[in-house]
Amino acid sequence: KLSLCTYANALGLPALAVPVELSDAGLPVGVQLIGRRGEERTLVALAGLLEEALGGWLDPDGPK
């Protein structure tokens, strides 16, 4: 099974997924970011900004 990031990576594009919220069922929902070739640092920086703005990583099991 191929993830959506696999297709971007096969084309030489950096890609990653960022969790943004939990669904009503408690499962993580995320967005995929795809950057330009050679722009891995920019992509990771953008992911960090999104994570900061949206509250960070969400544990599907809830707070511990």
C-alpha positions in Angstrom: 0.0 0.0 0.0 1.4 3.4 -1.0 0.8 6.5 1.0 0.2 9.8 -0.8 3.6 11.0 0.3 5.1 8.1 -1.7 4.0 9.6 -5.0 5.6 13.0 -4.2 8.8 11.4 -3.0 9.0 9.2 -6.2 9.0 12.5 -8.1 11.8 13.9 -6.0 9.5 16.2 -4.0 9.7 16.4 -0.2 6.4 15.6 1.5 5.1 15.1 5.0 1.9 14.9 6.9 0.9 17.1 9.8 -1.9 16.2 12.3 -4.3 19.0 12.7 -7.2 17.7 14.8 -9.0 14.6 16.1 -12.1 13.3 14.3 -15.4 12.7 16.1 -14.2 9.1 16.4 -11.0 10.2 18.1 -8.8 9.5 15.1 -6.1 11.9 14.0 -6.9 14.0 10.9 -4.0 15.7 9.0 -2.9 17.6 6.0 -0.2 16.7 3.6 2.4 19.2 2.6 4.5 18.9 -0.6 7.4 21.2 -1.3 9.8 22.0 -4.1 12.8 19.9 -4.8 15.6 20.8 -2.4 13.3 22.7 0.0 13.0 20.1 2.8 14.0 22.7 5.4 11.3 25.1 4.2 8.7 22.3 4.3 9.7 21.2 7.9 9.6 24.9 9.0 6.1 25.3 7.6 5.1 22.1 9.3 6.4 23.5 12.6 4.5 26.7 12.2 1.3 24.8 11.5 1.9 22.5 14.5 2.4 25.6 16.7 -0.7 27.4 15.4 -2.9 24.4 15.7 -1.8 23.3 19.2 0.7 20.6 18.4 0.5 16.8 18.3 -2.7 15.3 19.5 -2.7 11.9 21.3 -5.6 9.8 20.0 -5.7 8.2 23.5 -6.2 11.7 25.1 -4.1 13.4 27.7 -2.2 11.3 30.1 
